[in-house]
Amino acid sequence: MLSKEKLTRINDLAKRAKTSGLTKAEEKEQQVLRKEYLQTFRSSFKNHLHSVTVVDENGNDVTPDALKESKKNNNKPIH
């Protein structure tokens, strides 16, 4: 998870971009922070998905094969 300070900075830059605009340095900072945020989000989401098991009403494991394979490899994207 990103620090509270970084999330606040992302939001501050977004607000300023909509109102008064950003300098080139601030635009670069915004891109870097957004990239870091997305990487963190995707990693967290992937970890969450890897903890999921799909079970039908009869109690049978019906987890999609792509998810099972991703759990085994633990690094390939799920398609």
C-alpha positions as CSV (number, residue, x, y, z in Angstrom):
1,M,0.0,0.0,0.0
2,L,1.2,3.5,-0.8
3,S,1.8,5.9,2.1
4,K,-0.8,8.4,3.0
5,E,1.5,11.2,2.0
6,K,1.9,9.8,-1.6
7,L,-1.9,9.3,-1.9
8,T,-2.4,12.8,-0.7
9,R,0.2,14.1,-3.2
10,I,-1.5,12.2,-6.1
11,N,-4.8,13.8,-5.2
12,D,-3.3,17.3,-4.8
13,L,-1.7,17.0,-8.2
14,A,-4.9,15.8,-9.8
15,K,-6.8,18.7,-8.4
16,R,-4.2,21.2,-9.5
17,A,-4.1,19.7,-13.0
18,K,-7.8,20.3,-13.4
19,T,-7.7,23.9,-12.1
20,S,-4.4,25.8,-12.6
21,G,-2.3,23.2,-14.5
22,L,0.9,21.6,-13.6
23,T,4.6,22.4,-14.4
24,K,6.6,19.9,-16.4
25,A,8.3,18.6,-13.2
26,E,4.9,18.1,-11.5
27,E,3.6,16.3,-14.5
28,K,6.5,13.9,-14.4
29,E,6.0,13.5,-10.6
30,Q,2.3,12.7,-11.2
31,Q,3.2,10.1,-13.8
32,V,5.7,8.4,-11.5
33,L,3.3,8.4,-8.6
34,R,0.4,7.0,-10.7
35,K,2.7,4.3,-12.0
36,E,3.7,3.3,-8.5
37,Y,0.0,3.4,-7.4
38,L,-1.1,1.1,-10.3
39,Q,1.7,-1.4,-9.6
40,T,0.8,-1.6,-6.0
41,F,-2.9,-1.9,-6.8
42,R,-2.4,-4.6,-9.3
43,S,-0.1,-6.6,-7.0
44,S,-2.6,-6.3,-4.2
45,F,-5.5,-7.4,-6.5
46,K,-3.5,-10.3,-7.8
47,N,-2.7,-11.5,-4.3
48,H,-6.4,-11.2,-3.4
49,L,-7.4,-13.3,-6.4
50,H,-4.8,-16.0,-5.5
51,S,-6.7,-16.4,-2.2
52,V,-10.0,-17.1,-4.0
53,T,-11.4,-20.6,-4.6
54,V,-14.7,-20.9,-6.5
55,V,-17.0,-23.6,-5.2
56,D,-20.3,-24.6,-6.8
57,E,-23.5,-25.4,-4.9
58,N,-22.4,-29.1,-4.5
59,G,-19.1,-28.2,-2.9
60,N,-17.0,-28.9,-6.0
61,D,-14.0,-26.8,-6.7
62,V,-14.8,-25.0,-10.0
63,T,-12.0,-22.4,-9.9
64,P,-11.1,-21.4,-13.5
65,D,-8.0,-23.1,-14.9
66,A,-6.3,-19.8,-15.6
67,L,-6.6,-18.9,-12.0
68,K,-5.3,-22.3,-10.8
69,E,-2.4,-22.0,-13.2
70,S,-1.6,-18.4,-12.0
71,K,-1.6,-19.6,-8.4
72,K,0.9,-22.3,-9.3
73,N,3.2,-19.9,-11.1
74,N,2.4,-17.0,-8.8
75,N,3.8,-14.5,-11.3
76,K,2.0,-14.9,-14.6
77,P,-0.9,-12.6,-15.4
78,I,-4.4,-14.0,-15.4
79,H,-6.2,-13.8,-18.8
